[in-house]
Amino acid sequence: TLVFGAHGLLVCGPNSRLHEPLLCAYLQFTTLDIFLQNFFARMWILSDDLTKTNTLIDSTEIDPRALPKVRSRICTLAREIIQLEEILDYILEALELMEIPPEPPEQAGRSLYNRLEISGMRNQLARRTNDIKKNITGLQRYLEVLRERTNVASDNKGMLLTEALEQNTKRMCALQVTNSDVVHALQILLVIFSGMIAFDSLDRITGDWSVMGESWMIDIANNLIKENMFVWFIISMLMWLLTTLVVQKYFQVLNWKSRGVTSVKVRINKRIFTGKLHDLVKSKSKAFEERHYDERNDIVKLTYEEPDKKGWGGSKPSVTLEYDSKNQFLLQLLITYNRRLATKNLAFKADELKEKIMRELEGAGVFNKND
């Protein structure tokens, strides 16, 4: 007698003990069937998570916190897909090891065998595992699409940031040019005010004396200025115009010279002796030093100016050394050189600046040749 219940089955009869192999095989296949049902349910949950992640990617332009969340979810989903693949391999291996028992020779055994449908259960489970494998492959492709979309969203944010930095750089360059013009104008005003103060001081010393009181100047003033209308006005206007042209020309020359800067940036990344580097810098005019400390690095930015302009064609270059004082690495080198302040035939080119600085560092024994 065979009785099916909600949570199992009951086999009773005088020879029921003989059918234990059939019942064990049936339990194996039934247990695997229940597990595959839960496996399918877990795949649908994972599919919903992928869909939510896809929706979250669409909000990366609105929500600044979305991109880190997406990356975290993708890592979690990838780990879950890997676990599902491993479990599926275990299921396929177990399915191969499960054997279908032979059909019993007696009538009761054959009836139980046919009633339990053991012969077709293995084929059904094999087809369902193949379906699961196809679904997992689809989930993997979906995950790859999400990764690609995440990379595109990250690149778009990077492009927006680059454009913003480019705009800020252009504004800063324009502001730098304006500041340079203002500085030159202030320098010219300083010279003019200095001359005015000097001339006023001389007027206080000489008192009422003026060249107009001299006999030789009285005749010239009477004949040229006092007897002719607007002559002195014209002379004043011409002097004003001449002074303006001279000041403007001087202002243009200053601006032209200030914009002839050559910048050379060299990435080095070589091990050095910081003590010898400090000895070299002591002979220079140190202008600026900046330090950044963290757990692994002590980054130092040291800016100095060469003291002798004759050795550089008439213009002193400014050199910035960026190095790691803790790990003793020279990271990069920045040279700023105004070629328009140098003598025309002696001005250094970019390659010549780099070669001379490197020779100076090598000559001072800064680089560790054992590296």
Residue, then its C-alpha position, 0 to 999 in steps of 0.5 A: t500500500l502506498v500513501f502520499g501525504a503533504h510532507g512525505l509518503l507511507v509504504c506498508g505491506p508484508n514486503s515493504r522492507l524490500h523496497e527501501p532502495l526504491l524509496c531511497a532513490y526517490l528521496q534523493f531525486t525529490t530532495l534534489d528537486i526541492f533544492l532546485q526549486n529554491f535555487f530557481a527562486r534565488m536566481w529570480i531574486l538575483s535577477d531582481d537585484l540586477t534590475k534594481t542596480n540597472t535602475l540605480i545606474d540611471s540615477t548616477e547623474i542625479d545622485p552623487r552617491a549612486l556610483p559608489k553604491v552601484r560598484s558595491r552592489i556589482c561586487t556583491l552580485a558577482r560574488e553571488i553569481i560565482q557561488l551559484e555557479e559553484i553550487l550548480d557544479y556540485i548539483l551536476e556532479a551529484l546528479e551524475l552519481m545518482e543511479i536509477p535502481p533496476e525495476p523489481p521483478e515482482q508485481a508489487g515492486r513494479s507497481l511501486y516503481n511505476r507509481l514513483e516515476i523514478s525512471g523519468m525523474r533523473n531526466q527531468l532534473a537534468r533538463r532543469t539543471n541545464d535551464i539553470k545553467k542557461n539562466i546563470t549565463g544570462l545573469q553573467r551577461y547582464l552583469e557584464v552589461l551593468r559593469e560596462r554601463t558603470n564604466v561609461a557613467s564613471d567616464n562621463k563623470g570624469m569627463l565632466l570633472t575634466e571639463a570643469l577643471e579645464q574651465n577653471t584652468k582657463r580662468m586662472c590663466a586669464l586671471q594670471v595674465t591680468n594680475s601680471d598686467v596689474v603688477h607691471a602697472l603698479q611697478i610703473l606707477l611706483v617709478i612715476f610716484s618716486g620721480m614725483i616725490a624726488f622732484d617735489s623734494l628738490d622744489r622744497i630745497t630750491g625754494d622759489w628758484s626756477v629756470m624761468g627767472e634766468s635772463w637767457m630763459i626770459d627772452i626765449a619765454n617771451n618770444l616763444i611762449k608769451e607772445n604766441m597763443f596756445v604754444w605752451f598748451i601745445i608743448s604741454m600736450l606733446m609732452w603728455l603724449l610723449t610721456t604716455l607713449v614711453v610709459q605704454k611702450y615700457f608696459q608692453v615690454l614688461n608684459w612681453k618679457s613676462r610671457g616668455v616662460t618655458s616650463v619643463k616637467v620631468r618624471i624621474n622616480k629614482r632613488i636618491f640620497t636626501g642628504k646630498l640633495h639638501d647639501l645641493v639646495k643649501s647653495k641655492s636661493k630657497a624660496f618655497e618649501e611645502r611638505h605633506y605627511d602620511e603613514r607611508n610617505d613624506i612628500v616634499k616640494l622644494t622650490y629654489e632659484e639659481p643664484d648665477k644668471k650668467g650660467w643660464g644665458g642671463s635668466k635665472p630659472s626656478v626649479t621645483l623638486e618633488y621627492d619622498s624624504k622618508n623613502q628617499f625617492l625623487l619623484q619629479l622635477l619642474i623647471t620654469y625659465n623665462r627665455r625672453l629675459a635671457t640674452k637672445n643668442l644664449a637662451f636655453k631650450a627645454d632639452e638643454l634645461k633638462e640636461k643641465i639640471m640632471r647633470e648638476l644632480e648627478g654631479a652632486g651625487v644625488f642619485n643612488k646608482n645601486d638602485 
